Amino acid sequence: MYWNIKEIDAPDLAEWYDRKAEGFRVIDVREMNEISRGTVPGADPMPMATVPVRLNELDKHKDLVVVCRSGARSAQVCMYLQQQGFERVYNLRGGMIAWASSGQQVALPRAV
């Protein structure tokens, strides 16, 4: 979708949950009113505007999957994170729309 952005699709991310366990982290960069309606299980809410001030909460040594509604905002966050030295960043292709339409479980968000 976007130049130089690694992407992962919903079925592959679901498989990561089975294989990698603690080896990756999912962050949802939508606004809290969007996230409150459901997100990828285990995703941490981190609205897009808060990412720059919360960089210290992210581990450059773990795979990081970024989620939004359609994949556009999360791609922007992926580009930003790459500029900050993060190399193991993946955009969820199609965002929550693709996640839900592929039949994956949608969960209530974790507390902030």
SULKACOR-V356918 format. One record per pair of residues at least 12 apart in sequence whose ideal C-beta (glycine too) atoms are under 7 Angstrom apart, sorted by the first residue. I is the first residue (numbers start at 0). J is the second residue. D is the distance in whole Angstrom. If there is no record, write none. Layout:
i=I j=J d=D
i=I j=J d=D
This chain:
i=0 j=70 d=6
i=0 j=74 d=6
i=0 j=92 d=7
i=1 j=74 d=4
i=1 j=78 d=7
i=4 j=74 d=5
i=4 j=77 d=5
i=4 j=78 d=6
i=4 j=90 d=5
i=5 j=88 d=7
i=5 j=89 d=5
i=6 j=89 d=6
i=6 j=90 d=5
i=6 j=92 d=4
i=7 j=64 d=6
i=7 j=89 d=4
i=7 j=91 d=6
i=7 j=92 d=7
i=8 j=92 d=5
i=8 j=97 d=7
i=9 j=91 d=7
i=9 j=93 d=7
i=9 j=97 d=5
i=9 j=98 d=5
i=9 j=101 d=4
i=9 j=103 d=5
i=10 j=101 d=6
i=12 j=64 d=6
i=12 j=91 d=6
i=13 j=103 d=5
i=22 j=61 d=7
i=22 j=62 d=6
i=23 j=61 d=6
i=23 j=62 d=4
i=23 j=63 d=7
i=23 j=64 d=6
i=24 j=43 d=7
i=24 j=61 d=6
i=24 j=63 d=5
i=25 j=39 d=5
i=25 j=41 d=6
i=25 j=42 d=4
i=25 j=43 d=7
i=25 j=64 d=5
i=25 j=66 d=6
i=26 j=42 d=6
i=26 j=43 d=5
i=26 j=45 d=5
i=26 j=63 d=7
i=26 j=65 d=6
i=26 j=66 d=7
i=27 j=39 d=7
i=27 j=42 d=4
i=27 j=44 d=5
i=27 j=45 d=7
i=27 j=66 d=5
i=27 j=108 d=7
i=28 j=45 d=6
i=28 j=46 d=6
i=28 j=47 d=4
i=28 j=50 d=7
i=28 j=65 d=6
i=28 j=66 d=7
i=28 j=67 d=5
i=28 j=72 d=6
i=28 j=73 d=6
i=28 j=76 d=5
i=29 j=46 d=7
i=29 j=67 d=5
i=29 j=68 d=6
i=30 j=46 d=5
i=31 j=44 d=6
i=31 j=46 d=6
i=33 j=68 d=7
i=34 j=108 d=5
i=35 j=108 d=6
i=37 j=105 d=4
i=37 j=106 d=7
i=37 j=107 d=7
i=38 j=66 d=7
i=38 j=95 d=7
i=38 j=105 d=7
i=38 j=106 d=6
i=38 j=108 d=5
i=39 j=66 d=6
i=39 j=98 d=6
i=40 j=104 d=6
i=40 j=106 d=4
i=42 j=66 d=6
i=42 j=108 d=7
i=43 j=109 d=6
i=44 j=108 d=5
i=44 j=109 d=7
i=44 j=111 d=6
i=47 j=72 d=5
i=47 j=76 d=6
i=50 j=76 d=6
i=50 j=79 d=7
i=54 j=83 d=6
i=57 j=85 d=7
i=59 j=84 d=6
i=59 j=85 d=5
i=61 j=87 d=7
i=62 j=87 d=5
i=62 j=89 d=7
i=63 j=85 d=7
i=63 j=87 d=6
i=63 j=88 d=5
i=63 j=89 d=7
i=64 j=89 d=5
i=64 j=91 d=6
i=65 j=77 d=5
i=65 j=88 d=7
i=65 j=90 d=6
i=65 j=91 d=7
i=66 j=91 d=5
i=66 j=94 d=6
i=66 j=95 d=6
i=67 j=94 d=5
i=68 j=94 d=5
i=68 j=95 d=5
i=68 j=96 d=6
i=69 j=93 d=7
i=69 j=94 d=4
i=69 j=96 d=6
i=70 j=90 d=6
i=70 j=91 d=6
i=70 j=92 d=6
i=70 j=93 d=5
i=70 j=94 d=4
i=73 j=90 d=5
i=73 j=91 d=6
i=73 j=94 d=6
i=74 j=90 d=5
i=77 j=90 d=5
